[in-house]
């Protein structure tokens, strides 16, 4: 059985604005906050703004692993208006699908221009890939497949086979 750990959810508030950051840690809040200040100092190259951690918002949870702690963190991020950019738990499939649907035309145009500008590079890449995987690709194309009608065909001749009298007669019986 896994050891139960104490995980902490905390909130960092900027005193000059309403910006809020929610985070989680297994360390002490003090140690984690020092890490935040160090990262921020590196990012700003020595320029500090007033940032304060408010100890009245500190929740401790008994959790089994980081995934459980991140679930609690996501709960608080959803409740509060935060500046967190990387949420611990995302519904990637839905957001990716929605983004794709919203930007379908833009993506088509980008891919078309990429193919036009990199035509030679792509041609060389495809040639090298084909040379490296020649046996595997040819084996796939030349593999004989037994059809339910009693005939045989290769991958490249499947459509031609489905149009034969023998196959059409077999389909009519089915």
Secondary structure by P-SEA (a helix, b strand, c coil): cbbbbbbbbbccccccccbbbbbcccccaaaaaaaaaaaaaaaacccccbbbbbcccbbbbbcccaaaaaaaaaaaaaacccccccccccaaaaaaaaaaaacaaaaaaaaaaaaaaaaaaaaaaaaaaaaaaaaaaaaaaabbbbccccccccccaaaaaaacaaaaaaaaac
